[in-house]
Amino acid sequence: MRIAIIYWSGTGNTETMASLIAEGARKSDATVDVIPVSQCDVQLLEQYDRVAFGCPASGQEELDDIEFLPYYEKLEEHLGNKSIALFGSYSWGDGEWMQLWEERVKEKNLNLFEKGLIVQEEPDSVQDECRDFGFRFASA
């Protein structure tokens, strides 16, 4: 099982989540690569069975449209039968950006794993939750 964890992080919180999710996924003996979204392309994506995408809430609770969204949109149409997990951090609000992202994945008829994992601010107090999310994703 090969898993890509592709993320963009503005403050480092989503990057920390990506690392913790990778730790959990590796406990299932999966091969896991953590990749900044700007370093991922369609050919690289083809090497993986499952993909977890991470992006924090930006602006008015939306996906970052400068760094993350342009890359994600290019990759999205090539996700096919892969299982997709979503995660990210936020500073305020109630997680609307994640709900909209989940809806987008479902509308594209992609295979969404569980609900997206969201963490308010720093993930220090929910490290085990992030690891468990990664383990479940790799084991599903």
C-alpha positions in Angstrom: 0.0 0.0 0.0 1.4 3.4 -1.1 0.0 6.5 0.4 0.7 10.1 -0.5 0.0 12.9 2.0 -0.2 16.1 0.0 -0.5 19.3 1.9 -0.2 23.1 1.9 0.4 24.9 5.2 0.5 28.6 5.9 1.4 28.5 9.6 2.8 25.0 10.0 -0.3 23.5 11.7 -1.5 21.6 8.7 2.1 20.4 8.0 2.3 19.1 11.5 -1.0 17.3 11.0 0.4 15.7 7.8 3.4 14.4 9.7 1.3 12.9 12.5 -1.1 11.3 10.0 1.9 9.8 8.2 3.1 8.4 11.5 -0.2 6.7 12.1 -0.4 5.4 8.5 3.1 3.9 8.7 1.9 1.8 11.7 -0.1 -0.2 9.3 3.0 -1.0 7.3 2.0 1.3 4.5 4.7 3.2 2.5 3.9 6.8 3.1 5.3 10.0 1.5 4.5 13.5 2.8 4.7 15.9 -0.1 4.0 19.7 -0.3 1.3 20.3 -2.9 3.7 22.4 -5.1 5.9 19.3 -5.5 3.2 17.0 -6.7 2.1 16.4 -10.2 -0.2 13.9 -12.0 2.7 11.5 -12.8 3.8 11.4 -9.2 0.2 10.9 -8.1 -0.1 7.7 -10.2 2.4 5.9 -7.9 0.0 5.9 -5.0 -3.0 3.8 -4.0 -4.5 6.4 -1.6 -4.1 10.1 -1.2 -4.7 12.4 1.8 -4.9 16.1 1.1 -4.4 18.8 3.7 -5.2 22.5 3.5 -6.0 25.0 6.2 -9.0 27.2 6.1 -8.2 30.5 4.3 -10.1 33.7 3.8 -13.8 33.3 4.5 -13.4 29.5 5.3 -12.3 28.3 1.9 -9.4 26.4 0.4 -6.4 28.5 -0.2 -6.8 29.7 -3.8 -3.2 31.0 -4.3 -1.0 28.0 -3.3 -3.2 25.0 -2.8 -6.3 25.2 -5.1 -4.5 25.5 -8.5 -2.5 22.3 -7.8 -5.4 20.5 -6.3 -7.6 21.2 -9.3 -5.0 19.8 -11.6 -4.7 16.6 -9.5 -8.4 16.2 -8.7 -9.5 14.9 -12.1 -6.8 12.1 -11.9 -7.9 10.7 -8.6 -10.1 8.0 -10.1 -10.7 5.1 -7.8 -8.2 6.2 -5.1 -9.4 6.6 -1.6 -9.2 10.3 -0.6 -8.8 11.7 2.9 -9.0 15.4 3.8 -7.6 17.3 6.7 -6.6 20.7 7.8 -6.5 23.3 10.5 -8.4 26.5 11.1 -8.3 29.5 13.4 -12.0 30.6 13.6 -15.3 29.5 12.2 -16.9 26.1 12.4 -15.2 24.1 9.7 -17.4 25.2 6.7 -14.4 25.0 4.4 -14.0 21.3 5.1 -17.8 20.7 4.6 -17.6 22.4 1.2 -14.5 20.4 0.3 -16.1 17.1 1.3 -19.1 18.1 -0.9 -16.8 18.9 -3.8 -15.2 15.4 -3.5 -18.5 13.7 -3.4 -19.8 15.7 -6.4 -16.8 14.5 -8.4 -17.8 10.9 -7.5 -14.5 10.4 -5.7 -14.0 7.9 -2.9 -14.0 10.0 0.3 -12.7 8.4 3.4 -14.7 9.3 6.5 -15.2 13.0 7.2 -12.3 15.4 7.0 -10.1 15.8 10.1 -10.1 19.4 11.3 -8.1 20.9 14.1 -8.5 24.3 15.6 -5.1 26.1 15.8 -2.1 23.9 16.7 -2.6 20.1 16.7 -0.6 19.6 19.9 -3.6 18.4 22.0 -4.9 16.1 19.3 -1.7 14.3 18.1 -3.2 10.9 18.9 -6.3 11.7 17.0 -4.2 12.6 13.9 -2.2 9.4 14.2 -5.4 7.4 14.6 -6.9 9.0 11.5 -3.8 8.0 9.5 -3.9 4.5 10.8 -7.6 4.1 9.9 -7.0 5.6 6.4 -4.1 3.2 5.7 -6.0 0.2 7.1 -9.4 0.8 5.5 
